[in-house]
Amino acid sequence: MSSRYDLVVVGGGTGGLVSALIAAGAGARVALVERDRTGGECLWTGCVPSKSLLAAAALAHRIRHADAVGLTPSEPKIDYARVMDHVRDAIATIQPHDSPQRLRAAGVEVIPANARFDGPGHIRVDGRELRWRAAIIATGSGPVTPPIPGLADSEPLTTDTVWDLPRLPRRLVVLGGGPIGCELGQAFARLGSHVTLVEQAERLLVNEEPRAGELIAARLTAEGVDVRLGSQTLDVRPRRDGAHELWLDDPPAGEAIVFDRILVVTGRGPLTEHLGLDTVGVNVDERGAVIVDPRLRTSARGIYAVGDVTGLLPFTHVAAHHARVATPNALFHARGEISQTVPWVTFTDPEVARVGLTESQARERWGKRVIVIESDYQTLDRAITAGEAYGFAKLVADPHRRLVGATVAAPAGGGGDRRAHRVGRARREDQRGLAHRARLPHVRRGTRARRRPAPRCPLFDPPRPRNHPTGARHPAAARARSMTARLAQAVAFQRRPVDAPVPSIARLWAHRRPAQAVRSRRNGARGIDHELDGARDRAQPRCAASRSTRRTFTITGPWTMCRIPRPGLARLR
Ligand SMILES: Cc1cc2nc3c(=O)[nH]c(=O)nc-3n(C[C@H](O)[C@H](O)[C@H](O)COP(=O)(O)OP(=O)(O)OC[C@H]3O[C@@H](n4cnc5c(N)ncnc54)[C@H](O)[C@@H]3O)c2cc1C
C-alpha cells in the first residue's frame, strides 16, 4: 500500500513535532514517523527530567545555605524516590503537549514505526510505502560511550538510563565535563551523592569562555564535587565488594577512583544509521551528522534536516527554530535561513548564558583589535542583596565597535521560565509581529515592523536576500501568500515551557532602563543598536546593545543589572 504526502517527517522529537504541526497548520498533508515515543529526548530523557532534578537539587542547596540571606540553615531530608516522582510528574504533565493525540487533532498522521528512505520520493515504514514531495529528517542524537576497557562491564549510565536509577548512588563518577556532565554532576552532589567529575580537557565547559569553566569548577569544588581536570581514563576494574574503580593516569602515578555508578556524558552522536540515506543521496559528515546548508537543505532534493541530527547546536530551542525555518522552505520553496545568533544556557549554578562569539573566537577573526568589556557580580548590588555575589558578564565587540558576542555566567544568568512564558504570550498576541519574525512579508506592517530598523550588524544580521522567502519573484509565492496567515498561527502555537533558556543577556541598553535609552535616542543622542536576534524562537531573548554618549552600559535581564563603567565604554566609542 502506498500513500502520498506533501511532507513526511522522520522522528517525533522537538524538531519533528514542530515541523509536523507547522505543516499541518498550513494545510499540508503530513505524516510523522516515530519509532519510539513522541516528545523525543527533550521530554523523556533530556531537558524535562534534567531541569526537574536540578530544581530539587537547587532547593536542597538553598536550604543548606539559607544563612546566605540570614535564615537558619539546615540539612534537607532527601528522599530520592520522591524526587524522581517529581521528575516523572513533570514529564507526565508536559507529555500531552507532545502526544500523538494532539498531533492527530492538529491533522498530522502519526505512524509508529521505524522509517527508512527507499529511493527518491519514497520512505518505507513497516512494509508500507509513503510517497512524499518533501521530507524532513529529525532523528536526533544518542549518547556515545567511549571505548574504555572494562567500562561496559560496570553498567555505565547514560542520559537515556540515568532516570531509571532506583536509588541515589553513594559514589558517582561523572565522565565528561561538558554542559550535561556539569549540570547532572552538580545536581547529584547537591542531592547527596559523592560526585567525582572527570574531564580530559584542562577546564570544564570547553566551548564557553575559559573564565566560565573556571567559575563552574570552583563552585563545584566548593560544593564538595571532586573535579578532575586534564585526566585521561585508563580503564575500569571491578572490586570484590561489587563496586568498581576508574583508573586515571594522573601524573606522576595512576590513581583509582572508587565508584558505585558511573554516568558517561562524553558526547552524543547523530542517529543516521539504518535510515537509508544512501538510497536518496543525503550526505553525512564523518560523525554521521546530516550535512545541511543555512536553509537546512541536505544534498538530496526535497530533503531537509533539523535538530540534533544536523550536528549543529544541540538544543531543543534550536531544533524548534530549525523546524520553523525548514518547514516553509520544504513546503513553499521559501528561502529562510537559520539564525547565527541563537543563545543557549548551561543550567549549572551559576548558569552560563551565551550568544555569539567568545573572546578567543573573535580574536581569531579580528586579532588584537577586538574590544572586550567585563563586569563582575561581586560588586553588583542586586547580586549582593540576593546573597549570591559571584559571576561575571562579558561583552565582545568587533573593531568597528559592534557587539559580536556576550556571556553571562552568574546566578540566574540564564533567566527564568516566567519570562519565557511572557515572551510566548506576547508572541501569540502579536500575530503581526510574529508573522514578521517568521519572515512573512505581507504582514510586515505590524507594530514591530513600523519601528525604525536598527543598523545591521553584518555578522549577526546579514542582509535579507532580495528574493525574500514567499516573495513575489518566486514561483511558489502565490501559494505561499495564501498560506501565510495559517502558517504564522501554526508557528505561533509551537512553544514548550520547560526547556526555554532566556538568557539575561536579553537586553543591553545604554542606560538603566530601556525607556530612558529610547528617549535619549529620540533626543538625538548618538546611539547605535545592534539587535542580536535569536527571536524567531518562542523563548529567545532579544539581545540588543546600544552605544550612546552616556557614561554607563547596563545589561538588564531577569535580575541582571550590570553596569559597565565609563573606561570600558570609552573604548567602545
Ligand atoms: C540530559 C540532557 C539535558 C538537556 N537539556 C537541555 C536544555 O536544558 N535545553 C535545551 O535546549 N536542550 C537540552 N538538551 C538537548 C535536547 O534534548 C535536544 O537538543 C533535543 O531534544 C533535540 O531534538 P531533536 O528533535 O533534534 O531530536 P530528538 O528529541 O532526539 O528526537 C528524535 C526522535 O527521532 C526518533 N527516531 C530516530 N530514528 C528514527 C527512525 N529511523 N524512524 C523513526 N523515528 C526515529 C527517535 O525515537 C526520537 O524520538 C538536553 C539533552 C540532554 C541529554
The ligand as an SDF file (V2000), in Angstrom:
LIG
                    3D

 53 58  0  0  0  0  0  0  0  0999 V2000
   20.3650   15.4060   29.8640 C   0  0  0  0  0  0  0  0  0  0  0  0
   20.0190   16.3860   28.7740 C   0  0  0  0  0  0  0  0  0  0  0  0
   19.5980   17.6530   29.0990 C   0  0  0  0  0  0  0  0  0  0  0  0
   19.2730   18.5660   28.1110 C   0  0  0  0  0  0  0  0  0  0  0  0
   18.8830   19.8170   28.4800 N   0  0  0  0  0  0  0  0  0  0  0  0
   18.5570   20.7200   27.5330 C   0  0  0  0  0  0  0  0  0  0  0  0
   18.1130   22.0210   27.8990 C   0  0  0  0  0  0  0  0  0  0  0  0
   18.0350   22.3460   29.0690 O   0  0  0  0  0  0  0  0  0  0  0  0
   17.7930   22.9030   26.9210 N   0  0  0  0  0  0  0  0  0  0  0  0
   17.8850   22.5460   25.6100 C   0  0  0  0  0  0  0  0  0  0  0  0
   17.5850   23.3810   24.7570 O   0  0  0  0  0  0  0  0  0  0  0  0
   18.3080   21.3140   25.2220 N   0  0  0  0  0  0  0  0  0  0  0  0
   18.6370   20.3990   26.1480 C   0  0  0  0  0  0  0  0  0  0  0  0
   19.0520   19.1550   25.7750 N   0  0  0  0  0  0  0  0  0  0  0  0
   19.1700   18.8280   24.3350 C   0  0  0  0  0  0  0  0  0  0  0  0
   17.7920   18.4900   23.7220 C   0  0  0  0  0  0  0  0  0  0  0  0
   17.1840   17.4630   24.4380 O   0  0  0  0  0  0  0  0  0  0  0  0
   17.9870   18.0950   22.2640 C   0  0  0  0  0  0  0  0  0  0  0  0
   18.7670   19.0610   21.6190 O   0  0  0  0  0  0  0  0  0  0  0  0
   16.6490   17.9900   21.5300 C   0  0  0  0  0  0  0  0  0  0  0  0
   15.8030   17.1020   22.1810 O   0  0  0  0  0  0  0  0  0  0  0  0
   16.8930   17.5320   20.0830 C   0  0  0  0  0  0  0  0  0  0  0  0
   15.6570   17.4080   19.4340 O   0  0  0  0  0  0  0  0  0  0  0  0
   15.5580   16.6170   18.0610 P   0  0  0  0  0  0  0  0  0  0  0  0
   14.1640   16.7920   17.5840 O   0  0  0  0  0  0  0  0  0  0  0  0
   16.6490   17.0090   17.1680 O   0  0  0  0  0  0  0  0  0  0  0  0
   15.8280   15.0780   18.4240 O   0  0  0  0  0  0  0  0  0  0  0  0
   15.1450   14.1100   19.4720 P   0  0  0  0  0  0  0  0  0  0  0  0
   14.3870   14.8100   20.5220 O   0  0  0  0  0  0  0  0  0  0  0  0
   16.2180   13.1720   19.9180 O   0  0  0  0  0  0  0  0  0  0  0  0
   14.0690   13.2950   18.6120 O   0  0  0  0  0  0  0  0  0  0  0  0
   14.4420   12.3600   17.6490 C   0  0  0  0  0  0  0  0  0  0  0  0
   13.3290   11.3220   17.5170 C   0  0  0  0  0  0  0  0  0  0  0  0
   13.5210   10.5780   16.3340 O   0  0  0  0  0  0  0  0  0  0  0  0
   13.1570    9.2340   16.5770 C   0  0  0  0  0  0  0  0  0  0  0  0
   13.8210    8.4080   15.5530 N   0  0  0  0  0  0  0  0  0  0  0  0
   15.1520    8.1970   15.3960 C   0  0  0  0  0  0  0  0  0  0  0  0
   15.3700    7.4080   14.3200 N   0  0  0  0  0  0  0  0  0  0  0  0
   14.1580    7.1030   13.8010 C   0  0  0  0  0  0  0  0  0  0  0  0
   13.7240    6.3180   12.6920 C   0  0  0  0  0  0  0  0  0  0  0  0
   14.5780    5.6740   11.8900 N   0  0  0  0  0  0  0  0  0  0  0  0
   12.4020    6.2300   12.4540 N   0  0  0  0  0  0  0  0  0  0  0  0
   11.5100    6.8610   13.2370 C   0  0  0  0  0  0  0  0  0  0  0  0
   11.8640    7.6150   14.3090 N   0  0  0  0  0  0  0  0  0  0  0  0
   13.1710    7.7350   14.5760 C   0  0  0  0  0  0  0  0  0  0  0  0
   13.6440    8.9850   17.9970 C   0  0  0  0  0  0  0  0  0  0  0  0
   12.9550    7.9300   18.5860 O   0  0  0  0  0  0  0  0  0  0  0  0
   13.3170   10.3280   18.6660 C   0  0  0  0  0  0  0  0  0  0  0  0
   12.0500   10.3280   19.2670 O   0  0  0  0  0  0  0  0  0  0  0  0
   19.3810   18.2060   26.7440 C   0  0  0  0  0  0  0  0  0  0  0  0
   19.7920   16.9120   26.4080 C   0  0  0  0  0  0  0  0  0  0  0  0
   20.1080   16.0120   27.4000 C   0  0  0  0  0  0  0  0  0  0  0  0
   20.5500   14.6240   27.0180 C   0  0  0  0  0  0  0  0  0  0  0  0
  1  2  1  0
  2  3  1  0
  2 52  2  0
  3  4  2  0
  4  5  1  0
  4 50  1  0
  5  6  2  0
  6  7  1  0
  6 13  1  0
  7  8  2  0
  7  9  1  0
  9 10  1  0
 10 11  2  0
 10 12  1  0
 12 13  2  0
 13 14  1  0
 14 15  1  0
 14 50  1  0
 15 16  1  0
 16 17  1  0
 16 18  1  0
 18 19  1  0
 18 20  1  0
 20 21  1  0
 20 22  1  0
 22 23  1  0
 23 24  1  0
 24 25  2  0
 24 26  1  0
 24 27  1  0
 27 28  1  0
 28 29  2  0
 28 30  1  0
 28 31  1  0
 31 32  1  0
 32 33  1  0
 33 34  1  0
 33 48  1  0
 34 35  1  0
 35 36  1  0
 35 46  1  0
 36 37  1  0
 36 45  1  0
 37 38  2  0
 38 39  1  0
 39 40  1  0
 39 45  2  0
 40 41  1  0
 40 42  2  0
 42 43  1  0
 43 44  2  0
 44 45  1  0
 46 47  1  0
 46 48  1  0
 48 49  1  0
 50 51  2  0
 51 52  1  0
 52 53  1  0
M  END
$$$$
